[in-house]
Amino acid sequence: MAAPVLTDIVRRHAEEAAHLWCVYDWHLMHPEENPDMDEERIDRLIERLNAHLDGVRIAGPEGVEIAQERYHDFPEAGELFVLRMLQPAARHLTVHDLDLEAVRSYLRAKLPAKR
């Protein structure tokens, strides 16, 4: 028998993963904005991001549903990133495995246009 999904905790994992993706991507695009973000801090940020993604992944279909709800409520890059990382082809990927330009292109293509 599967353990029950703790919806509030999984939602928090989805929210944190979305936020950390935005922090990570922002830093990569604007490294001069935060000179204190050294290699060790980046590695810790990636470790936390991967852990939060795993927290959503372990919830299975309920995790995907929660991530979809988050994206519905907040159609932003971080929430879409989390949804994409939950797709079957990406379920075993970590942030280190990603082609960041391909991820950014995907997010730009799929996000609703800003007004």
N, CA, C and O atoms as CSV, one atom per row, in Angstrom:
chain,resi,resn,atom,element,x,y,z
A,1,MET,N,N,0.838,-1.177,0.000
A,1,MET,CA,C,0.000,0.000,0.000
A,1,MET,C,C,0.885,1.243,0.000
A,1,MET,O,O,1.836,1.341,0.775
A,2,ALA,N,N,0.567,2.173,-0.862
A,2,ALA,CA,C,1.343,3.404,-0.973
A,2,ALA,C,C,1.053,4.329,0.205
A,2,ALA,O,O,-0.054,4.367,0.742
A,3,ALA,N,N,2.074,5.058,0.580
A,3,ALA,CA,C,1.908,6.039,1.650
A,3,ALA,C,C,1.024,7.177,1.148
A,3,ALA,O,O,1.041,7.498,-0.040
A,4,PRO,N,N,0.261,7.781,2.038
A,4,PRO,CA,C,-0.583,8.909,1.608
A,4,PRO,C,C,0.288,10.095,1.197
A,4,PRO,O,O,1.382,10.292,1.726
A,5,VAL,N,N,-0.207,10.865,0.261
A,5,VAL,CA,C,0.488,12.074,-0.192
A,5,VAL,C,C,0.078,13.222,0.718
A,5,VAL,O,O,-1.110,13.489,0.901
A,6,LEU,N,N,1.053,13.888,1.278
A,6,LEU,CA,C,0.805,15.044,2.127
A,6,LEU,C,C,0.800,16.276,1.219
A,6,LEU,O,O,1.842,16.858,0.920
A,7,THR,N,N,-0.391,16.645,0.797
A,7,THR,CA,C,-0.577,17.667,-0.227
A,7,THR,C,C,0.132,18.976,0.100
A,7,THR,O,O,0.785,19.555,-0.768
A,8,ASP,N,N,0.014,19.444,1.327
A,8,ASP,CA,C,0.636,20.720,1.692
A,8,ASP,C,C,2.154,20.658,1.567
A,8,ASP,O,O,2.785,21.634,1.161
A,9,ILE,N,N,2.733,19.533,1.910
A,9,ILE,CA,C,4.188,19.392,1.824
A,9,ILE,C,C,4.630,19.312,0.364
A,9,ILE,O,O,5.621,19.932,-0.022
A,10,VAL,N,N,3.901,18.556,-0.438
A,10,VAL,CA,C,4.238,18.454,-1.856
A,10,VAL,C,C,4.080,19.809,-2.538
A,10,VAL,O,O,4.900,20.185,-3.375
A,11,ARG,N,N,3.041,20.531,-2.186
A,11,ARG,CA,C,2.851,21.880,-2.736
A,11,ARG,C,C,4.037,22.770,-2.377
A,11,ARG,O,O,4.521,23.539,-3.208
A,12,ARG,N,N,4.491,22.662,-1.155
A,12,ARG,CA,C,5.650,23.463,-0.719
A,12,ARG,C,C,6.898,23.078,-1.524
A,12,ARG,O,O,7.680,23.945,-1.914
A,13,HIS,N,N,7.080,21.783,-1.771
A,13,HIS,CA,C,8.211,21.347,-2.603
A,13,HIS,C,C,8.107,21.958,-4.006
A,13,HIS,O,O,9.104,22.430,-4.552
A,14,ALA,N,N,6.913,21.948,-4.584
A,14,ALA,CA,C,6.716,22.513,-5.925
A,14,ALA,C,C,7.012,24.009,-5.921
A,14,ALA,O,O,7.668,24.514,-6.832
A,15,GLU,N,N,6.535,24.712,-4.910
A,15,GLU,CA,C,6.774,26.153,-4.815
A,15,GLU,C,C,8.255,26.463,-4.650
A,15,GLU,O,O,8.783,27.365,-5.300
A,16,GLU,N,N,8.920,25.718,-3.784
A,16,GLU,CA,C,10.347,25.951,-3.557
A,16,GLU,C,C,11.165,25.621,-4.801
A,16,GLU,O,O,12.097,26.352,-5.138
A,17,ALA,N,N,10.829,24.531,-5.486
A,17,ALA,CA,C,11.547,24.175,-6.709
A,17,ALA,C,C,11.387,25.271,-7.760
A,17,ALA,O,O,12.354,25.637,-8.428
A,18,ALA,N,N,10.185,25.789,-7.908
A,18,ALA,CA,C,9.942,26.867,-8.874
A,18,ALA,C,C,10.761,28.101,-8.511
A,18,ALA,O,O,11.387,28.714,-9.375
A,19,HIS,N,N,10.754,28.455,-7.253
A,19,HIS,CA,C,11.517,29.625,-6.800
A,19,HIS,C,C,13.016,29.424,-7.015
A,19,HIS,O,O,13.697,30.310,-7.531
A,20,LEU,N,N,13.523,28.266,-6.623
A,20,LEU,CA,C,14.956,28.018,-6.742
A,20,LEU,C,C,15.402,27.969,-8.196
A,20,LEU,O,O,16.515,28.387,-8.515
A,21,TRP,N,N,14.534,27.454,-9.095
A,21,TRP,CA,C,14.887,27.489,-10.510
A,21,TRP,C,C,15.074,28.943,-10.951
A,21,TRP,O,O,16.032,29.259,-11.656
A,22,CYS,N,N,14.175,29.812,-10.543
A,22,CYS,CA,C,14.262,31.222,-10.948
A,22,CYS,C,C,15.526,31.872,-10.385
A,22,CYS,O,O,16.190,32.641,-11.081
A,23,VAL,N,N,15.855,31.572,-9.146
A,23,VAL,CA,C,17.078,32.112,-8.536
A,23,VAL,C,C,18.301,31.615,-9.305
A,23,VAL,O,O,19.194,32.393,-9.640
A,24,TYR,N,N,18.330,30.326,-9.576
A,24,TYR,CA,C,19.453,29.715,-10.289
A,24,TYR,C,C,19.605,30.308,-11.687
A,24,TYR,O,O,20.698,30.726,-12.070
A,25,ASP,N,N,18.524,30.344,-12.442
A,25,ASP,CA,C,18.592,30.846,-13.798
A,25,ASP,C,C,18.950,32.335,-13.812
A,25,ASP,O,O,19.740,32.773,-14.648
A,26,TRP,N,N,18.377,33.108,-12.898
A,26,TRP,CA,C,18.697,34.534,-12.820
A,26,TRP,C,C,20.193,34.716,-12.582
A,26,TRP,O,O,20.840,35.541,-13.227
A,27,HIS,N,N,20.728,33.937,-11.653
A,27,HIS,CA,C,22.157,34.071,-11.365
A,27,HIS,C,C,23.003,33.732,-12.594
A,27,HIS,O,O,23.971,34.435,-12.882
A,28,LEU,N,N,22.661,32.689,-13.309
A,28,LEU,CA,C,23.429,32.318,-14.491
A,28,LEU,C,C,23.373,33.404,-15.562
A,28,LEU,O,O,24.352,33.640,-16.270
A,29,MET,N,N,22.221,34.063,-15.673
A,29,MET,CA,C,22.056,35.111,-16.671
A,29,MET,C,C,22.656,36.452,-16.222
A,29,MET,O,O,23.002,37.291,-17.054
A,30,HIS,N,N,22.777,36.647,-14.895
A,30,HIS,CA,C,23.253,37.928,-14.338
A,30,HIS,C,C,24.237,37.681,-13.193
A,30,HIS,O,O,23.964,38.093,-12.066
A,31,PRO,N,N,25.349,37.034,-13.441
A,31,PRO,CA,C,26.265,36.689,-12.342
A,31,PRO,C,C,26.825,37.911,-11.606
A,31,PRO,O,O,27.184,37.818,-10.432
A,32,GLU,N,N,26.899,39.033,-12.281
A,32,GLU,CA,C,27.433,40.235,-11.650
A,32,GLU,C,C,26.497,40.803,-10.587
A,32,GLU,O,O,26.921,41.606,-9.755
A,33,GLU,N,N,25.228,40.395,-10.606
A,33,GLU,CA,C,24.244,40.905,-9.650
A,33,GLU,C,C,24.463,40.369,-8.236
A,33,GLU,O,O,24.060,41.005,-7.262
A,34,ASN,N,N,25.099,39.203,-8.118
A,34,ASN,CA,C,25.327,38.612,-6.810
A,34,ASN,C,C,26.719,37.981,-6.781
A,34,ASN,O,O,26.861,36.772,-6.967
A,35,PRO,N,N,27.731,38.793,-6.551
A,35,PRO,CA,C,29.094,38.262,-6.568
A,35,PRO,C,C,29.376,37.258,-5.446
A,35,PRO,O,O,30.363,36.526,-5.516
A,36,ASP,N,N,28.529,37.211,-4.418
A,36,ASP,CA,C,28.720,36.246,-3.334
A,36,ASP,C,C,28.291,34.829,-3.723
A,36,ASP,O,O,28.569,33.873,-2.999
A,37,MET,N,N,27.621,34.698,-4.855
A,37,MET,CA,C,27.146,33.377,-5.301
A,37,MET,C,C,28.326,32.662,-5.961
A,37,MET,O,O,28.498,32.692,-7.180
A,38,ASP,N,N,29.125,32.023,-5.120
A,38,ASP,CA,C,30.295,31.311,-5.619
A,38,ASP,C,C,29.909,29.883,-5.996
A,38,ASP,O,O,28.743,29.502,-5.893
A,39,GLU,N,N,30.880,29.106,-6.426
A,39,GLU,CA,C,30.614,27.746,-6.890
A,39,GLU,C,C,29.996,26.867,-5.802
A,39,GLU,O,O,29.111,26.058,-6.082
A,40,GLU,N,N,30.458,27.024,-4.578
A,40,GLU,CA,C,29.899,26.238,-3.470
A,40,GLU,C,C,28.422,26.572,-3.244
A,40,GLU,O,O,27.606,25.674,-3.041
A,41,ARG,N,N,28.085,27.849,-3.279
A,41,ARG,CA,C,26.685,28.249,-3.077
A,41,ARG,C,C,25.808,27.794,-4.233
A,41,ARG,O,O,24.665,27.387,-4.025
A,42,ILE,N,N,26.335,27.861,-5.448
A,42,ILE,CA,C,25.582,27.364,-6.605
A,42,ILE,C,C,25.322,25.872,-6.440
A,42,ILE,O,O,24.209,25.406,-6.683
A,43,ASP,N,N,26.337,25.122,-6.029
A,43,ASP,CA,C,26.168,23.681,-5.838
A,43,ASP,C,C,25.108,23.378,-4.783
A,43,ASP,O,O,24.314,22.453,-4.953
A,44,ARG,N,N,25.090,24.147,-3.699
A,44,ARG,CA,C,24.071,23.948,-2.663
A,44,ARG,C,C,22.682,24.302,-3.180
A,44,ARG,O,O,21.704,23.625,-2.862
A,45,LEU,N,N,22.597,25.363,-3.978
A,45,LEU,CA,C,21.315,25.757,-4.556
A,45,LEU,C,C,20.795,24.647,-5.474
A,45,LEU,O,O,19.616,24.297,-5.417
A,46,ILE,N,N,21.665,24.100,-6.310
A,46,ILE,CA,C,21.282,23.013,-7.209
A,46,ILE,C,C,20.855,21.781,-6.403
A,46,ILE,O,O,19.875,21.118,-6.745
A,47,GLU,N,N,21.585,21.484,-5.348
A,47,GLU,CA,C,21.234,20.347,-4.495
A,47,GLU,C,C,19.841,20.524,-3.893
A,47,GLU,O,O,19.048,19.582,-3.867
A,48,ARG,N,N,19.547,21.717,-3.415
A,48,ARG,CA,C,18.216,21.998,-2.857
A,48,ARG,C,C,17.140,21.911,-3.932
A,48,ARG,O,O,16.075,21.337,-3.703
A,49,LEU,N,N,17.418,22.484,-5.114
A,49,LEU,CA,C,16.464,22.426,-6.220
A,49,LEU,C,C,16.157,20.982,-6.591
A,49,LEU,O,O,14.991,20.616,-6.740
A,50,ASN,N,N,17.190,20.159,-6.742
A,50,ASN,CA,C,16.971,18.750,-7.062
A,50,ASN,C,C,16.179,18.034,-5.963
A,50,ASN,O,O,15.328,17.195,-6.259
A,51,ALA,N,N,16.454,18.363,-4.706
A,51,ALA,CA,C,15.732,17.731,-3.591
A,51,ALA,C,C,14.251,18.101,-3.619
A,51,ALA,O,O,13.395,17.249,-3.381
A,52,HIS,N,N,13.945,19.363,-3.906
A,52,HIS,CA,C,12.539,19.768,-3.978
A,52,HIS,C,C,11.841,19.123,-5.175
A,52,HIS,O,O,10.675,18.738,-5.078
A,53,LEU,N,N,12.543,19.003,-6.300
A,53,LEU,CA,C,11.954,18.288,-7.444
A,53,LEU,C,C,11.648,16.847,-7.058
A,53,LEU,O,O,10.585,16.322,-7.391
A,54,ASP,N,N,12.578,16.211,-6.359
A,54,ASP,CA,C,12.337,14.832,-5.912
A,54,ASP,C,C,11.144,14.752,-4.970
A,54,ASP,O,O,10.391,13.778,-4.990
A,55,GLY,N,N,10.975,15.783,-4.142
A,55,GLY,CA,C,9.831,15.817,-3.230
A,55,GLY,C,C,8.504,15.839,-3.964
A,55,GLY,O,O,7.513,15.304,-3.469
A,56,VAL,N,N,8.474,16.450,-5.138
A,56,VAL,CA,C,7.255,16.462,-5.951
A,56,VAL,C,C,7.151,15.151,-6.734
A,56,VAL,O,O,6.070,14.572,-6.841
A,57,ARG,N,N,8.262,14.694,-7.272
A,57,ARG,CA,C,8.267,13.458,-8.074
A,57,ARG,C,C,7.791,12.248,-7.283
A,57,ARG,O,O,7.058,11.410,-7.807
A,58,ILE,N,N,8.200,12.156,-6.037
A,58,ILE,CA,C,7.865,10.986,-5.229
A,58,ILE,C,C,6.364,10.864,-4.988
A,58,ILE,O,O,5.863,9.784,-4.676
A,59,ALA,N,N,5.653,11.976,-5.135
A,59,ALA,CA,C,4.197,11.966,-4.949
A,59,ALA,C,C,3.483,11.411,-6.180
A,59,ALA,O,O,2.261,11.259,-6.163
A,60,GLY,N,N,4.223,11.108,-7.245
A,60,GLY,CA,C,3.633,10.494,-8.437
A,60,GLY,C,C,2.611,11.388,-9.112
A,60,GLY,O,O,2.810,12.598,-9.223
A,61,PRO,N,N,1.502,10.782,-9.569
A,61,PRO,CA,C,0.477,11.564,-10.275
A,61,PRO,C,C,-0.087,12.716,-9.445
A,61,PRO,O,O,-0.450,13.757,-9.993
A,62,GLU,N,N,-0.161,12.534,-8.130
A,62,GLU,CA,C,-0.650,13.620,-7.279
A,62,GLU,C,C,0.320,14.797,-7.295
A,62,GLU,O,O,-0.101,15.952,-7.229
A,63,GLY,N,N,1.617,14.506,-7.383
A,63,GLY,CA,C,2.612,15.563,-7.477
A,63,GLY,C,C,2.471,16.347,-8.765
A,63,GLY,O,O,2.585,17.573,-8.775
A,64,VAL,N,N,2.221,15.632,-9.853
A,64,VAL,CA,C,2.013,16.302,-11.144
A,64,VAL,C,C,0.770,17.179,-11.069
A,64,VAL,O,O,0.774,18.311,-11.554
A,65,GLU,N,N,-0.281,16.664,-10.468
A,65,GLU,CA,C,-1.518,17.437,-10.333
A,65,GLU,C,C,-1.289,18.709,-9.509
A,65,GLU,O,O,-1.793,19.776,-9.857
A,66,ILE,N,N,-0.543,18.592,-8.443
A,66,ILE,CA,C,-0.241,19.757,-7.604
A,66,ILE,C,C,0.586,20.762,-8.398
A,66,ILE,O,O,0.325,21.963,-8.332
A,67,ALA,N,N,1.574,20.288,-9.143
A,67,ALA,CA,C,2.398,21.187,-9.961
A,67,ALA,C,C,1.549,21.857,-11.043
A,67,ALA,O,O,1.762,23.027,-11.358
A,68,GLN,N,N,0.600,21.130,-11.605
A,68,GLN,CA,C,-0.286,21.724,-12.605
A,68,GLN,C,C,-1.149,22.810,-11.974
A,68,GLN,O,O,-1.371,23.855,-12.585
A,69,GLU,N,N,-1.635,22.578,-10.767
A,69,GLU,CA,C,-2.413,23.594,-10.064
A,69,GLU,C,C,-1.576,24.843,-9.794
A,69,GLU,O,O,-2.057,25.966,-9.946
A,70,ARG,N,N,-0.313,24.638,-9.391
A,70,ARG,CA,C,0.576,25.780,-9.133
A,70,ARG,C,C,0.775,26.581,-10.417
A,70,ARG,O,O,0.745,27.811,-10.395
A,71,TYR,N,N,0.978,25.881,-11.537
A,71,TYR,CA,C,1.179,26.580,-12.808
A,71,TYR,C,C,-0.101,27.285,-13.243
A,71,TYR,O,O,-0.047,28.387,-13.789
A,72,HIS,N,N,-1.246,26.660,-13.007
A,72,HIS,CA,C,-2.518,27.293,-13.347
A,72,HIS,C,C,-2.689,28.598,-12.571
A,72,HIS,O,O,-3.131,29.606,-13.121
A,73,ASP,N,N,-2.332,28.565,-11.284
A,73,ASP,CA,C,-2.464,29.756,-10.440
A,73,ASP,C,C,-1.379,30.792,-10.723
A,73,ASP,O,O,-1.620,31.995,-10.616
A,74,PHE,N,N,-0.180,30.322,-11.085
A,74,PHE,CA,C,0.971,31.203,-11.331
A,74,PHE,C,C,1.687,30.737,-12.598
A,74,PHE,O,O,2.673,30.006,-12.510
A,75,PRO,N,N,1.210,31.145,-13.772
A,75,PRO,CA,C,1.819,30.684,-15.027
A,75,PRO,C,C,3.149,31.391,-15.300
A,75,PRO,O,O,3.264,32.227,-16.196
A,76,GLU,N,N,4.138,31.025,-14.499
A,76,GLU,CA,C,5.464,31.648,-14.572
A,76,GLU,C,C,6.513,30.593,-14.925
A,76,GLU,O,O,6.230,29.395,-14.933
A,77,ALA,N,N,7.726,31.061,-15.216
A,77,ALA,CA,C,8.807,30.180,-15.667
A,77,ALA,C,C,9.123,29.086,-14.652
A,77,ALA,O,O,9.303,27.932,-15.041
A,78,GLY,N,N,9.196,29.411,-13.377
A,78,GLY,CA,C,9.541,28.414,-12.363
A,78,GLY,C,C,8.520,27.299,-12.276
A,78,GLY,O,O,8.876,26.123,-12.190
A,79,GLU,N,N,7.258,27.668,-12.297
A,79,GLU,CA,C,6.194,26.660,-12.211
A,79,GLU,C,C,6.181,25.783,-13.463
A,79,GLU,O,O,5.962,24.575,-13.367
A,80,LEU,N,N,6.412,26.374,-14.627
A,80,LEU,CA,C,6.473,25.590,-15.860
A,80,LEU,C,C,7.697,24.690,-15.863
A,80,LEU,O,O,7.628,23.556,-16.338
A,81,PHE,N,N,8.813,25.174,-15.342
A,81,PHE,CA,C,10.015,24.349,-15.223
A,81,PHE,C,C,9.718,23.099,-14.398
A,81,PHE,O,O,10.086,21.993,-14.794
A,82,VAL,N,N,9.060,23.268,-13.266
A,82,VAL,CA,C,8.734,22.123,-12.408
A,82,VAL,C,C,7.857,21.133,-13.172
A,82,VAL,O,O,8.114,19.930,-13.145
A,83,LEU,N,N,6.839,21.625,-13.841
A,83,LEU,CA,C,5.964,20.735,-14.628
A,83,LEU,C,C,6.762,19.963,-15.676
A,83,LEU,O,O,6.556,18.764,-15.859
A,84,ARG,N,N,7.657,20.642,-16.350
A,84,ARG,CA,C,8.466,19.992,-17.383
A,84,ARG,C,C,9.364,18.914,-16.783
A,84,ARG,O,O,9.550,17.854,-17.381
A,85,MET,N,N,9.914,19.178,-15.613
A,85,MET,CA,C,10.793,18.201,-14.959
A,85,MET,C,C,10.024,16.985,-14.430
A,85,MET,O,O,10.631,15.982,-14.054
A,86,LEU,N,N,8.703,17.072,-14.399
A,86,LEU,CA,C,7.889,15.943,-13.953
A,86,LEU,C,C,7.431,15.063,-15.110
A,86,LEU,O,O,6.840,14.007,-14.883
A,87,GLN,N,N,7.693,15.477,-16.337
A,87,GLN,CA,C,7.291,14.689,-17.498
A,87,GLN,C,C,8.104,13.397,-17.532
A,87,GLN,O,O,9.250,13.378,-17.083
A,88,PRO,N,N,7.524,12.315,-18.059
A,88,PRO,CA,C,8.211,11.017,-18.043
A,88,PRO,C,C,9.643,11.055,-18.591
A,88,PRO,O,O,10.523,10.401,-18.031
A,89,ALA,N,N,9.892,11.787,-19.650
A,89,ALA,CA,C,11.231,11.831,-20.232
A,89,ALA,C,C,12.239,12.562,-19.348
A,89,ALA,O,O,13.447,12.401,-19.523
A,90,ALA,N,N,11.759,13.353,-18.412
A,90,ALA,CA,C,12.646,14.151,-17.561
A,90,ALA,C,C,12.690,13.666,-16.122
A,90,ALA,O,O,13.419,14.233,-15.309
A,91,ARG,N,N,11.951,12.660,-15.795
A,91,ARG,CA,C,11.808,12.250,-14.391
A,91,ARG,C,C,13.117,11.851,-13.724
A,91,ARG,O,O,13.238,11.934,-12.502
A,92,HIS,N,N,14.097,11.419,-14.511
A,92,HIS,CA,C,15.372,11.001,-13.908
A,92,HIS,C,C,16.468,12.039,-14.106
A,92,HIS,O,O,17.621,11.800,-13.748
A,93,LEU,N,N,16.120,13.181,-14.668
A,93,LEU,CA,C,17.108,14.234,-14.888
A,93,LEU,C,C,17.320,15.051,-13.618
A,93,LEU,O,O,16.412,15.228,-12.806
A,94,THR,N,N,18.533,15.535,-13.478
A,94,THR,CA,C,18.833,16.513,-12.440
A,94,THR,C,C,19.175,17.826,-13.140
A,94,THR,O,O,19.299,17.867,-14.364
A,95,VAL,N,N,19.321,18.865,-12.386
A,95,VAL,CA,C,19.638,20.166,-12.954
A,95,VAL,C,C,20.979,20.112,-13.689
A,95,VAL,O,O,21.157,20.791,-14.700
A,96,HIS,N,N,21.918,19.314,-13.190
A,96,HIS,CA,C,23.223,19.181,-13.858
A,96,HIS,C,C,23.097,18.580,-15.257
A,96,HIS,O,O,23.953,18.823,-16.107
A,97,ASP,N,N,22.051,17.806,-15.507
A,97,ASP,CA,C,21.873,17.132,-16.793
A,97,ASP,C,C,21.301,18.044,-17.871
A,97,ASP,O,O,21.309,17.684,-19.048
A,98,LEU,N,N,20.813,19.204,-17.495
A,98,LEU,CA,C,20.022,20.022,-18.406
A,98,LEU,C,C,20.861,20.815,-19.407
A,98,LEU,O,O,21.957,21.284,-19.101
A,99,ASP,N,N,20.315,20.944,-20.596
A,99,ASP,CA,C,20.823,21.880,-21.595
A,99,ASP,C,C,20.070,23.178,-21.312
A,99,ASP,O,O,18.915,23.330,-21.711
A,100,LEU,N,N,20.715,24.097,-20.635
A,100,LEU,CA,C,20.031,25.292,-20.146
A,100,LEU,C,C,19.441,26.143,-21.260
A,100,LEU,O,O,18.373,26.730,-21.087
A,101,GLU,N,N,20.108,26.220,-22.384
A,101,GLU,CA,C,19.545,26.991,-23.504
A,101,GLU,C,C,18.265,26.336,-24.017
A,101,GLU,O,O,17.309,27.031,-24.363
A,102,ALA,N,N,18.241,25.011,-24.068
A,102,ALA,CA,C,17.033,24.308,-24.497
A,102,ALA,C,C,15.908,24.521,-23.486
A,102,ALA,O,O,14.754,24.706,-23.874
A,103,VAL,N,N,16.230,24.498,-22.209
A,103,VAL,CA,C,15.221,24.746,-21.172
A,103,VAL,C,C,14.652,26.152,-21.319
A,103,VAL,O,O,13.436,26.339,-21.293
A,104,ARG,N,N,15.524,27.132,-21.473
A,104,ARG,CA,C,15.061,28.518,-21.612
A,104,ARG,C,C,14.203,28.687,-22.864
A,104,ARG,O,O,13.184,29.377,-22.829
A,105,SER,N,N,14.606,28.065,-23.961
A,105,SER,CA,C,13.822,28.144,-25.205
A,105,SER,C,C,12.444,27.531,-25.006
A,105,SER,O,O,11.440,28.090,-25.448
A,106,TYR,N,N,12.396,26.382,-24.341
A,106,TYR,CA,C,11.125,25.715,-24.059
A,106,TYR,C,C,10.227,26.631,-23.226
A,106,TYR,O,O,9.052,26.819,-23.544
A,107,LEU,N,N,10.782,27.189,-22.177
A,107,LEU,CA,C,9.985,28.040,-21.291
A,107,LEU,C,C,9.470,29.263,-22.029
A,107,LEU,O,O,8.306,29.633,-21.874
A,108,ARG,N,N,10.314,29.891,-22.826
A,108,ARG,CA,C,9.880,31.073,-23.597
A,108,ARG,C,C,8.751,30.692,-24.564
A,108,ARG,O,O,7.777,31.430,-24.712
A,109,ALA,N,N,8.892,29.545,-25.211
A,109,ALA,CA,C,7.898,29.125,-26.213
A,109,ALA,C,C,6.564,28.765,-25.575
A,109,ALA,O,O,5.514,28.982,-26.181
A,110,LYS,N,N,6.586,28.226,-24.381
A,110,LYS,CA,C,5.364,27.722,-23.741
A,110,LYS,C,C,4.676,28.706,-22.806
A,110,LYS,O,O,3.487,28.562,-22.521
A,111,LEU,N,N,5.408,29.698,-22.329
A,111,LEU,CA,C,4.799,30.638,-21.381
A,111,LEU,C,C,3.841,31.567,-22.090
A,111,LEU,O,O,4.090,31.974,-23.225
A,112,PRO,N,N,2.745,31.908,-21.429
A,112,PRO,CA,C,1.830,32.884,-22.020
A,112,PRO,C,C,2.537,34.218,-22.193
A,112,PRO,O,O,3.393,34.589,-21.390
A,113,ALA,N,N,2.175,34.924,-23.232
A,113,ALA,CA,C,2.772,36.236,-23.509
A,113,ALA,C,C,2.382,37.203,-22.395
A,113,ALA,O,O,1.240,37.224,-21.937
A,114,LYS,N,N,3.358,38.000,-21.973
A,114,LYS,CA,C,3.084,39.031,-20.949
A,114,LYS,C,C,2.433,40.216,-21.631
A,114,LYS,O,O,2.767,40.558,-22.765
A,115,ARG,N,N,1.516,40.827,-20.941
A,115,ARG,CA,C,0.836,42.015,-21.491
A,115,ARG,C,C,1.531,43.259,-21.059
A,115,ARG,O,O,1.109,44.358,-21.419
